[in-house]
C-alpha cells in the first residue's frame, strides 16, 4: 500500500515584512501639521506605540522629531 503525504512543499520566496501603516500615518500627519508637539491617542499600549513610532522615525531617518512618553501618554515633538 502506498502512503501519500499529508503536506506539500511549494518553493516561494518569503515576502518582506511590513510594519503597521498606523505608525507611519501618525508620523506623516504630524509632519504636515503646524503643531510643535502633540499627544497621540490610540487603543494601543503606550509602550507599543512608542516602539512603533521610534522604528518608523529611524527607518525614515526623520531627524527633528522625538517620541516622548510621560506615564501612559505618548507625545510627538518637533525639535
PDB file of N, CA, C and O in Angstrom:
ATOM      1  N   UNK A   1       0.839  -1.183   0.000  1.00  0.00           N
ATOM      2  CA  UNK A   1       0.000   0.000   0.000  1.00  0.00           C
ATOM      3  C   UNK A   1       0.888   1.252   0.000  1.00  0.00           C
ATOM      4  O   UNK A   1       1.837   1.336   0.781  1.00  0.00           O
ATOM      5  N   UNK A   2       0.590   2.208  -0.858  1.00  0.00           N
ATOM      6  CA  UNK A   2       1.379   3.434  -0.958  1.00  0.00           C
ATOM      7  C   UNK A   2       0.770   4.515  -0.063  1.00  0.00           C
ATOM      8  O   UNK A   2      -0.432   4.780  -0.095  1.00  0.00           O
ATOM      9  N   UNK A   3       1.647   5.125   0.736  1.00  0.00           N
ATOM     10  CA  UNK A   3       1.210   6.222   1.610  1.00  0.00           C
ATOM     11  C   UNK A   3       1.385   7.544   0.879  1.00  0.00           C
ATOM     12  O   UNK A   3       2.412   7.753   0.233  1.00  0.00           O
ATOM     13  N   UNK A   4       0.416   8.431   0.964  1.00  0.00           N
ATOM     14  CA  UNK A   4       0.555   9.762   0.369  1.00  0.00           C
ATOM     15  C   UNK A   4       0.916  10.756   1.456  1.00  0.00           C
ATOM     16  O   UNK A   4       0.602  10.560   2.630  1.00  0.00           O
ATOM     17  N   UNK A   5       1.568  11.803   1.053  1.00  0.00           N
ATOM     18  CA  UNK A   5       1.982  12.832   2.017  1.00  0.00           C
ATOM     19  C   UNK A   5       0.775  13.667   2.440  1.00  0.00           C
ATOM     20  O   UNK A   5      -0.151  13.895   1.663  1.00  0.00           O
ATOM     21  N   UNK A   6       0.814  14.107   3.669  1.00  0.00           N
ATOM     22  CA  UNK A   6      -0.256  14.957   4.195  1.00  0.00           C
ATOM     23  C   UNK A   6       0.093  16.436   4.059  1.00  0.00           C
ATOM     24  O   UNK A   6      -0.579  17.300   4.622  1.00  0.00           O
ATOM     25  N   UNK A   7       1.147  16.713   3.309  1.00  0.00           N
ATOM     26  CA  UNK A   7       1.582  18.104   3.133  1.00  0.00           C
ATOM     27  C   UNK A   7       2.193  18.269   1.764  1.00  0.00           C
ATOM     28  O   UNK A   7       2.433  17.290   1.056  1.00  0.00           O
ATOM     29  N   UNK A   8       2.446  19.515   1.388  1.00  0.00           N
ATOM     30  CA  UNK A   8       3.072  19.820   0.111  1.00  0.00           C
ATOM     31  C   UNK A   8       4.052  20.967   0.335  1.00  0.00           C
ATOM     32  O   UNK A   8       3.730  21.928   1.032  1.00  0.00           O
ATOM     33  N   UNK A   9       5.235  20.874  -0.244  1.00  0.00           N
ATOM     34  CA  UNK A   9       6.230  21.938  -0.154  1.00  0.00           C
ATOM     35  C   UNK A   9       6.225  22.716  -1.468  1.00  0.00           C
ATOM     36  O   UNK A   9       6.424  22.148  -2.542  1.00  0.00           O
ATOM     37  N   UNK A  10       5.994  24.020  -1.365  1.00  0.00           N
ATOM     38  CA  UNK A  10       5.909  24.871  -2.546  1.00  0.00           C
ATOM     39  C   UNK A  10       7.046  25.878  -2.499  1.00  0.00           C
ATOM     40  O   UNK A  10       7.104  26.681  -1.568  1.00  0.00           O
ATOM     41  N   UNK A  11       7.959  25.863  -3.477  1.00  0.00           N
ATOM     42  CA  UNK A  11       9.052  26.825  -3.465  1.00  0.00           C
ATOM     43  C   UNK A  11       8.512  28.236  -3.712  1.00  0.00           C
ATOM     44  O   UNK A  11       7.833  28.489  -4.707  1.00  0.00           O
ATOM     45  N   UNK A  12       8.821  29.132  -2.804  1.00  0.00           N
ATOM     46  CA  UNK A  12       8.352  30.506  -2.919  1.00  0.00           C
ATOM     47  C   UNK A  12       9.204  31.380  -1.994  1.00  0.00           C
ATOM     48  O   UNK A  12       9.472  30.981  -0.861  1.00  0.00           O
ATOM     49  N   UNK A  13       9.638  32.569  -2.451  1.00  0.00           N
ATOM     50  CA  UNK A  13      10.406  33.455  -1.574  1.00  0.00           C
ATOM     51  C   UNK A  13       9.515  34.039  -0.467  1.00  0.00           C
ATOM     52  O   UNK A  13       8.309  34.207  -0.643  1.00  0.00           O
ATOM     53  N   UNK A  14      10.131  34.334   0.648  1.00  0.00           N
ATOM     54  CA  UNK A  14       9.420  34.923   1.776  1.00  0.00           C
ATOM     55  C   UNK A  14       9.130  36.386   1.460  1.00  0.00           C
ATOM     56  O   UNK A  14      10.048  37.116   1.084  1.00  0.00           O
ATOM     57  N   UNK A  15       7.877  36.842   1.600  1.00  0.00           N
ATOM     58  CA  UNK A  15       7.576  38.251   1.336  1.00  0.00           C
ATOM     59  C   UNK A  15       8.211  39.142   2.406  1.00  0.00           C
ATOM     60  O   UNK A  15       8.402  38.710   3.543  1.00  0.00           O
ATOM     61  N   UNK A  16       8.533  40.370   2.047  1.00  0.00           N
ATOM     62  CA  UNK A  16       9.141  41.260   3.037  1.00  0.00           C
ATOM     63  C   UNK A  16       8.164  41.582   4.161  1.00  0.00           C
ATOM     64  O   UNK A  16       6.951  41.645   3.963  1.00  0.00           O
ATOM     65  N   UNK A  17       8.725  41.782   5.330  1.00  0.00           N
ATOM     66  CA  UNK A  17       7.909  42.122   6.490  1.00  0.00           C
ATOM     67  C   UNK A  17       7.468  43.572   6.377  1.00  0.00           C
ATOM     68  O   UNK A  17       8.264  44.443   6.025  1.00  0.00           O
ATOM     69  N   UNK A  18       6.217  43.828   6.671  1.00  0.00           N
ATOM     70  CA  UNK A  18       5.716  45.198   6.620  1.00  0.00           C
ATOM     71  C   UNK A  18       5.236  45.610   8.006  1.00  0.00           C
ATOM     72  O   UNK A  18       4.632  44.824   8.736  1.00  0.00           O
ATOM     73  N   UNK A  19       5.512  46.832   8.338  1.00  0.00           N
ATOM     74  CA  UNK A  19       5.040  47.367   9.618  1.00  0.00           C
ATOM     75  C   UNK A  19       3.628  47.885   9.448  1.00  0.00           C
ATOM     76  O   UNK A  19       3.153  48.137   8.340  1.00  0.00           O
ATOM     77  N   UNK A  20       2.996  48.029  10.554  1.00  0.00           N
ATOM     78  CA  UNK A  20       1.657  48.596  10.520  1.00  0.00           C
ATOM     79  C   UNK A  20       1.731  50.018   9.975  1.00  0.00           C
ATOM     80  O   UNK A  20       2.574  50.810  10.397  1.00  0.00           O
ATOM     81  N   UNK A  21       0.869  50.326   9.064  1.00  0.00           N
ATOM     82  CA  UNK A  21       0.895  51.660   8.474  1.00  0.00           C
ATOM     83  C   UNK A  21       0.357  52.711   9.442  1.00  0.00           C
ATOM     84  O   UNK A  21       0.484  53.908   9.186  1.00  0.00           O
ATOM     85  N   UNK A  22      -0.238  52.278  10.545  1.00  0.00           N
ATOM     86  CA  UNK A  22      -0.764  53.223  11.528  1.00  0.00           C
ATOM     87  C   UNK A  22       0.332  54.156  12.025  1.00  0.00           C
ATOM     88  O   UNK A  22       0.132  55.369  12.087  1.00  0.00           O
ATOM     89  N   UNK A  23       1.482  53.602  12.377  1.00  0.00           N
ATOM     90  CA  UNK A  23       2.574  54.424  12.908  1.00  0.00           C
ATOM     91  C   UNK A  23       3.082  55.409  11.853  1.00  0.00           C
ATOM     92  O   UNK A  23       3.362  56.570  12.152  1.00  0.00           O
ATOM     93  N   UNK A  24       3.193  54.927  10.623  1.00  0.00           N
ATOM     94  CA  UNK A  24       3.653  55.790   9.539  1.00  0.00           C
ATOM     95  C   UNK A  24       2.643  56.908   9.284  1.00  0.00           C
ATOM     96  O   UNK A  24       3.035  58.051   9.048  1.00  0.00           O
ATOM     97  N   UNK A  25       1.362  56.594   9.327  1.00  0.00           N
ATOM     98  CA  UNK A  25       0.317  57.602   9.139  1.00  0.00           C
ATOM     99  C   UNK A  25       0.378  58.660  10.237  1.00  0.00           C
ATOM    100  O   UNK A  25       0.221  59.850   9.963  1.00  0.00           O
ATOM    101  N   UNK A  26       0.604  58.235  11.466  1.00  0.00           N
ATOM    102  CA  UNK A  26       0.686  59.178  12.590  1.00  0.00           C
ATOM    103  C   UNK A  26       1.836  60.154  12.363  1.00  0.00           C
ATOM    104  O   UNK A  26       1.674  61.365  12.513  1.00  0.00           O
ATOM    105  N   UNK A  27       3.008  59.610  11.996  1.00  0.00           N
ATOM    106  CA  UNK A  27       4.182  60.457  11.779  1.00  0.00           C
ATOM    107  C   UNK A  27       3.954  61.404  10.604  1.00  0.00           C
ATOM    108  O   UNK A  27       4.260  62.592  10.701  1.00  0.00           O
ATOM    109  N   UNK A  28       3.420  60.890   9.497  1.00  0.00           N
ATOM    110  CA  UNK A  28       3.183  61.742   8.325  1.00  0.00           C
ATOM    111  C   UNK A  28       2.220  62.878   8.635  1.00  0.00           C
ATOM    112  O   UNK A  28       2.439  64.013   8.212  1.00  0.00           O
ATOM    113  N   UNK A  29       1.165  62.584   9.364  1.00  0.00           N
ATOM    114  CA  UNK A  29       0.198  63.619   9.717  1.00  0.00           C
ATOM    115  C   UNK A  29       0.820  64.659  10.639  1.00  0.00           C
ATOM    116  O   UNK A  29       0.535  65.850  10.513  1.00  0.00           O
ATOM    117  N   UNK A  30       1.661  64.221  11.559  1.00  0.00           N
ATOM    118  CA  UNK A  30       2.327  65.154  12.469  1.00  0.00           C
ATOM    119  C   UNK A  30       3.285  66.061  11.706  1.00  0.00           C
ATOM    120  O   UNK A  30       3.352  67.261  11.974  1.00  0.00           O
ATOM    121  N   UNK A  31       4.025  65.496  10.760  1.00  0.00           N
ATOM    122  CA  UNK A  31       4.967  66.286   9.965  1.00  0.00           C
ATOM    123  C   UNK A  31       4.220  67.374   9.190  1.00  0.00           C
ATOM    124  O   UNK A  31       4.697  68.505   9.091  1.00  0.00           O
ATOM    125  N   UNK A  32       3.063  67.040   8.649  1.00  0.00           N
ATOM    126  CA  UNK A  32       2.266  68.001   7.888  1.00  0.00           C
ATOM    127  C   UNK A  32       1.627  69.074   8.765  1.00  0.00           C
ATOM    128  O   UNK A  32       1.321  70.169   8.292  1.00  0.00           O
ATOM    129  N   UNK A  33       1.427  68.761  10.030  1.00  0.00           N
ATOM    130  CA  UNK A  33       0.754  69.703  10.930  1.00  0.00           C
ATOM    131  C   UNK A  33       1.669  70.865  11.290  1.00  0.00           C
ATOM    132  O   UNK A  33       2.886  70.793  11.117  1.00  0.00           O
ATOM    133  N   UNK A  34       1.078  71.914  11.783  1.00  0.00           N
ATOM    134  CA  UNK A  34       1.836  73.086  12.207  1.00  0.00           C
ATOM    135  C   UNK A  34       2.162  73.037  13.694  1.00  0.00           C
ATOM    136  O   UNK A  34       2.789  73.952  14.227  1.00  0.00           O
ATOM    137  N   UNK A  35       1.739  71.975  14.359  1.00  0.00           N
ATOM    138  CA  UNK A  35       1.922  71.863  15.803  1.00  0.00           C
ATOM    139  C   UNK A  35       3.362  71.517  16.159  1.00  0.00           C
ATOM    140  O   UNK A  35       4.032  70.777  15.439  1.00  0.00           O
ATOM    141  N   UNK A  36       3.827  72.062  17.277  1.00  0.00           N
ATOM    142  CA  UNK A  36       5.174  71.782  17.770  1.00  0.00           C
ATOM    143  C   UNK A  36       5.215  70.452  18.531  1.00  0.00           C
ATOM    144  O   UNK A  36       6.215  69.735  18.493  1.00  0.00           O
ATOM    145  N   UNK A  37       4.118  70.135  19.220  1.00  0.00           N
ATOM    146  CA  UNK A  37       4.023  68.853  19.925  1.00  0.00           C
ATOM    147  C   UNK A  37       2.563  68.426  19.975  1.00  0.00           C
ATOM    148  O   UNK A  37       1.655  69.257  20.016  1.00  0.00           O
ATOM    149  N   UNK A  38       2.357  67.110  19.969  1.00  0.00           N
ATOM    150  CA  UNK A  38       1.005  66.560  20.019  1.00  0.00           C
ATOM    151  C   UNK A  38       0.969  65.331  20.923  1.00  0.00           C
ATOM    152  O   UNK A  38       1.956  64.608  21.062  1.00  0.00           O
ATOM    153  N   UNK A  39      -0.187  65.119  21.529  1.00  0.00           N
ATOM    154  CA  UNK A  39      -0.457  63.905  22.283  1.00  0.00           C
ATOM    155  C   UNK A  39      -1.051  62.909  21.300  1.00  0.00           C
ATOM    156  O   UNK A  39      -1.983  63.245  20.569  1.00  0.00           O
ATOM    157  N   UNK A  40      -0.527  61.691  21.270  1.00  0.00           N
ATOM    158  CA  UNK A  40      -1.024  60.659  20.358  1.00  0.00           C
ATOM    159  C   UNK A  40      -1.938  59.734  21.154  1.00  0.00           C
ATOM    160  O   UNK A  40      -1.505  59.090  22.109  1.00  0.00           O
ATOM    161  N   UNK A  41      -3.205  59.675  20.755  1.00  0.00           N
ATOM    162  CA  UNK A  41      -4.152  58.792  21.436  1.00  0.00           C
ATOM    163  C   UNK A  41      -4.579  57.688  20.494  1.00  0.00           C
ATOM    164  O   UNK A  41      -4.986  57.942  19.361  1.00  0.00           O
ATOM    165  N   UNK A  42      -4.483  56.457  20.974  1.00  0.00           N
ATOM    166  CA  UNK A  42      -4.871  55.280  20.208  1.00  0.00           C
ATOM    167  C   UNK A  42      -5.228  54.178  21.193  1.00  0.00           C
ATOM    168  O   UNK A  42      -5.041  54.327  22.401  1.00  0.00           O
ATOM    169  N   UNK A  43      -5.739  53.078  20.671  1.00  0.00           N
ATOM    170  CA  UNK A  43      -6.102  51.963  21.549  1.00  0.00           C
ATOM    171  C   UNK A  43      -4.911  51.069  21.886  1.00  0.00           C
ATOM    172  O   UNK A  43      -5.061  50.096  22.626  1.00  0.00           O
ATOM    173  N   UNK A  44      -3.749  51.381  21.362  1.00  0.00           N
ATOM    174  CA  UNK A  44      -2.543  50.576  21.625  1.00  0.00           C
ATOM    175  C   UNK A  44      -1.910  50.986  22.955  1.00  0.00           C
ATOM    176  O   UNK A  44      -2.064  52.117  23.416  1.00  0.00           O
ATOM    177  N   UNK A  45      -1.201  50.041  23.550  1.00  0.00           N
ATOM    178  CA  UNK A  45      -0.493  50.348  24.799  1.00  0.00           C
ATOM    179  C   UNK A  45       0.590  51.381  24.517  1.00  0.00           C
ATOM    180  O   UNK A  45       1.138  51.439  23.416  1.00  0.00           O
ATOM    181  N   UNK A  46       0.889  52.188  25.516  1.00  0.00           N
ATOM    182  CA  UNK A  46       1.882  53.259  25.356  1.00  0.00           C
ATOM    183  C   UNK A  46       3.232  52.703  24.924  1.00  0.00           C
ATOM    184  O   UNK A  46       3.864  53.260  24.026  1.00  0.00           O
ATOM    185  N   UNK A  47       3.683  51.623  25.539  1.00  0.00           N
ATOM    186  CA  UNK A  47       4.994  51.065  25.192  1.00  0.00           C
ATOM    187  C   UNK A  47       5.027  50.563  23.747  1.00  0.00           C
ATOM    188  O   UNK A  47       6.041  50.715  23.066  1.00  0.00           O
ATOM    189  N   UNK A  48       3.946  49.976  23.282  1.00  0.00           N
ATOM    190  CA  UNK A  48       3.852  49.509  21.896  1.00  0.00           C
ATOM    191  C   UNK A  48       3.869  50.681  20.931  1.00  0.00           C
ATOM    192  O   UNK A  48       4.543  50.642  19.902  1.00  0.00           O
ATOM    193  N   UNK A  49       3.125  51.719  21.268  1.00  0.00           N
ATOM    194  CA  UNK A  49       3.054  52.915  20.437  1.00  0.00           C
ATOM    195  C   UNK A  49       4.418  53.589  20.326  1.00  0.00           C
ATOM    196  O   UNK A  49       4.836  53.975  19.234  1.00  0.00           O
ATOM    197  N   UNK A  50       5.103  53.728  21.442  1.00  0.00           N
ATOM    198  CA  UNK A  50       6.436  54.343  21.454  1.00  0.00           C
ATOM    199  C   UNK A  50       7.390  53.550  20.572  1.00  0.00           C
ATOM    200  O   UNK A  50       8.107  54.126  19.754  1.00  0.00           O
ATOM    201  N   UNK A  51       7.400  52.256  20.731  1.00  0.00           N
ATOM    202  CA  UNK A  51       8.298  51.404  19.952  1.00  0.00           C
ATOM    203  C   UNK A  51       8.004  51.510  18.463  1.00  0.00           C
ATOM    204  O   UNK A  51       8.931  51.646  17.664  1.00  0.00           O
ATOM    205  N   UNK A  52       6.738  51.452  18.072  1.00  0.00           N
ATOM    206  CA  UNK A  52       6.363  51.542  16.666  1.00  0.00           C
ATOM    207  C   UNK A  52       6.716  52.878  16.050  1.00  0.00           C
ATOM    208  O   UNK A  52       7.216  52.933  14.926  1.00  0.00           O
ATOM    209  N   UNK A  53       6.460  53.964  16.780  1.00  0.00           N
ATOM    210  CA  UNK A  53       6.778  55.297  16.267  1.00  0.00           C
ATOM    211  C   UNK A  53       8.284  55.487  16.115  1.00  0.00           C
ATOM    212  O   UNK A  53       8.744  56.053  15.124  1.00  0.00           O
ATOM    213  N   UNK A  54       9.044  55.018  17.090  1.00  0.00           N
ATOM    214  CA  UNK A  54      10.505  55.158  17.015  1.00  0.00           C
ATOM    215  C   UNK A  54      11.076  54.363  15.850  1.00  0.00           C
ATOM    216  O   UNK A  54      12.011  54.825  15.196  1.00  0.00           O
ATOM    217  N   UNK A  55      10.542  53.190  15.576  1.00  0.00           N
ATOM    218  CA  UNK A  55      11.027  52.393  14.443  1.00  0.00           C
ATOM    219  C   UNK A  55      10.743  53.089  13.121  1.00  0.00           C
ATOM    220  O   UNK A  55      11.580  53.075  12.219  1.00  0.00           O
ATOM    221  N   UNK A  56       9.568  53.699  13.000  1.00  0.00           N
ATOM    222  CA  UNK A  56       9.238  54.429  11.770  1.00  0.00           C
ATOM    223  C   UNK A  56      10.175  55.619  11.608  1.00  0.00           C
ATOM    224  O   UNK A  56      10.683  55.862  10.513  1.00  0.00           O
ATOM    225  N   UNK A  57      10.408  56.359  12.678  1.00  0.00           N
ATOM    226  CA  UNK A  57      11.285  57.530  12.605  1.00  0.00           C
ATOM    227  C   UNK A  57      12.709  57.120  12.237  1.00  0.00           C
ATOM    228  O   UNK A  57      13.377  57.811  11.468  1.00  0.00           O
ATOM    229  N   UNK A  58      13.170  56.004  12.781  1.00  0.00           N
ATOM    230  CA  UNK A  58      14.518  55.529  12.472  1.00  0.00           C
ATOM    231  C   UNK A  58      14.606  55.056  11.024  1.00  0.00           C
ATOM    232  O   UNK A  58      15.581  55.359  10.335  1.00  0.00           O
ATOM    233  N   UNK A  59      13.606  54.321  10.557  1.00  0.00           N
ATOM    234  CA  UNK A  59      13.613  53.786   9.197  1.00  0.00           C
ATOM    235  C   UNK A  59      13.558  54.896   8.157  1.00  0.00           C
ATOM    236  O   UNK A  59      14.142  54.767   7.081  1.00  0.00           O
ATOM    237  N   UNK A  60      12.867  55.975   8.464  1.00  0.00           N
ATOM    238  CA  UNK A  60      12.733  57.076   7.515  1.00  0.00           C
ATOM    239  C   UNK A  60      13.728  58.194   7.771  1.00  0.00           C
ATOM    240  O   UNK A  60      13.685  59.231   7.109  1.00  0.00           O
ATOM    241  N   UNK A  61      14.617  57.990   8.720  1.00  0.00           N
ATOM    242  CA  UNK A  61      15.628  58.987   9.082  1.00  0.00           C
ATOM    243  C   UNK A  61      14.996  60.359   9.299  1.00  0.00           C
ATOM    244  O   UNK A  61      15.486  61.374   8.804  1.00  0.00           O
ATOM    245  N   UNK A  62      13.901  60.364  10.046  1.00  0.00           N
ATOM    246  CA  UNK A  62      13.189  61.611  10.332  1.00  0.00           C
ATOM    247  C   UNK A  62      13.834  62.318  11.518  1.00  0.00           C
ATOM    248  O   UNK A  62      13.369  62.210  12.653  1.00  0.00           O
ATOM    249  N   UNK A  63      14.896  63.034  11.239  1.00  0.00           N
ATOM    250  CA  UNK A  63      15.526  63.778  12.316  1.00  0.00           C
ATOM    251  C   UNK A  63      14.682  65.008  12.615  1.00  0.00           C
ATOM    252  O   UNK A  63      13.999  65.536  11.738  1.00  0.00           O
ATOM    253  N   UNK A  64      14.737  65.441  13.825  1.00  0.00           N
ATOM    254  CA  UNK A  64      13.975  66.608  14.213  1.00  0.00           C
ATOM    255  C   UNK A  64      12.643  66.261  14.855  1.00  0.00           C
ATOM    256  O   UNK A  64      11.907  67.157  15.268  1.00  0.00           O
ATOM    257  N   UNK A  65      12.318  64.970  14.949  1.00  0.00           N
ATOM    258  CA  UNK A  65      11.090  64.537  15.617  1.00  0.00           C
ATOM    259  C   UNK A  65      11.472  63.541  16.700  1.00  0.00           C
ATOM    260  O   UNK A  65      12.240  62.607  16.468  1.00  0.00           O
ATOM    261  N   UNK A  66      10.921  63.759  17.886  1.00  0.00           N
ATOM    262  CA  UNK A  66      11.186  62.862  19.010  1.00  0.00           C
ATOM    263  C   UNK A  66       9.884  62.268  19.503  1.00  0.00           C
ATOM    264  O   UNK A  66       8.827  62.893  19.411  1.00  0.00           O
ATOM    265  N   UNK A  67       9.967  61.056  20.028  1.00  0.00           N
ATOM    266  CA  UNK A  67       8.843  60.406  20.699  1.00  0.00           C
ATOM    267  C   UNK A  67       9.118  60.501  22.196  1.00  0.00           C
ATOM    268  O   UNK A  67      10.181  60.100  22.670  1.00  0.00           O
ATOM    269  N   UNK A  68       8.156  61.030  22.926  1.00  0.00           N
ATOM    270  CA  UNK A  68       8.320  61.207  24.365  1.00  0.00           C
ATOM    271  C   UNK A  68       7.162  60.527  25.080  1.00  0.00           C
ATOM    272  O   UNK A  68       6.001  60.707  24.714  1.00  0.00           O
ATOM    273  N   UNK A  69       7.492  59.736  26.112  1.00  0.00           N
ATOM    274  CA  UNK A  69       6.458  59.084  26.905  1.00  0.00           C
ATOM    275  C   UNK A  69       6.475  59.655  28.309  1.00  0.00           C
ATOM    276  O   UNK A  69       7.518  59.717  28.960  1.00  0.00           O
ATOM    277  N   UNK A  70       5.312  60.068  28.762  1.00  0.00           N
ATOM    278  CA  UNK A  70       5.130  60.553  30.128  1.00  0.00           C
ATOM    279  C   UNK A  70       4.003  59.741  30.745  1.00  0.00           C
ATOM    280  O   UNK A  70       2.830  59.935  30.425  1.00  0.00           O
ATOM    281  N   UNK A  71       4.376  58.835  31.628  1.00  0.00           N
ATOM    282  CA  UNK A  71       3.372  57.931  32.186  1.00  0.00           C
ATOM    283  C   UNK A  71       2.821  57.054  31.078  1.00  0.00           C
ATOM    284  O   UNK A  71       3.579  56.365  30.395  1.00  0.00           O
ATOM    285  N   UNK A  72       1.523  57.072  30.894  1.00  0.00           N
ATOM    286  CA  UNK A  72       0.889  56.287  29.833  1.00  0.00           C
ATOM    287  C   UNK A  72       0.510  57.153  28.633  1.00  0.00           C
ATOM    288  O   UNK A  72      -0.273  56.727  27.784  1.00  0.00           O
ATOM    289  N   UNK A  73       1.059  58.363  28.559  1.00  0.00           N
ATOM    290  CA  UNK A  73       0.793  59.264  27.448  1.00  0.00           C
ATOM    291  C   UNK A  73       2.014  59.342  26.536  1.00  0.00           C
ATOM    292  O   UNK A  73       3.154  59.376  27.001  1.00  0.00           O
ATOM    293  N   UNK A  74       1.756  59.370  25.233  1.00  0.00           N
ATOM    294  CA  UNK A  74       2.827  59.404  24.237  1.00  0.00           C
ATOM    295  C   UNK A  74       2.693  60.684  23.422  1.00  0.00           C
ATOM    296  O   UNK A  74       1.608  61.021  22.948  1.00  0.00           O
ATOM    297  N   UNK A  75       3.801  61.389  23.264  1.00  0.00           N
ATOM    298  CA  UNK A  75       3.830  62.661  22.548  1.00  0.00           C
ATOM    299  C   UNK A  75       4.821  62.583  21.397  1.00  0.00           C
ATOM    300  O   UNK A  75       5.819  61.866  21.466  1.00  0.00           O
ATOM    301  N   UNK A  76       4.531  63.335  20.333  1.00  0.00           N
ATOM    302  CA  UNK A  76       5.495  63.583  19.269  1.00  0.00           C
ATOM    303  C   UNK A  76       5.883  65.038  19.375  1.00  0.00           C
ATOM    304  O   UNK A  76       5.030  65.907  19.556  1.00  0.00           O
ATOM    305  N   UNK A  77       7.185  65.307  19.261  1.00  0.00           N
ATOM    306  CA  UNK A  77       7.708  66.658  19.445  1.00  0.00           C
ATOM    307  C   UNK A  77       8.655  66.991  18.309  1.00  0.00           C
ATOM    308  O   UNK A  77       9.551  66.213  17.980  1.00  0.00           O
ATOM    309  N   UNK A  78       8.449  68.155  17.713  1.00  0.00           N
ATOM    310  CA  UNK A  78       9.393  68.657  16.699  1.00  0.00           C
ATOM    311  C   UNK A  78      10.463  69.446  17.427  1.00  0.00           C
ATOM    312  O   UNK A  78      10.165  70.305  18.257  1.00  0.00           O
ATOM    313  N   UNK A  79      11.717  69.144  17.107  1.00  0.00           N
ATOM    314  CA  UNK A  79      12.803  69.870  17.791  1.00  0.00           C
ATOM    315  C   UNK A  79      13.537  70.789  16.846  1.00  0.00           C
ATOM    316  O   UNK A  79      14.476  71.473  17.254  1.00  0.00           O
TER     317      UNK A  79
END
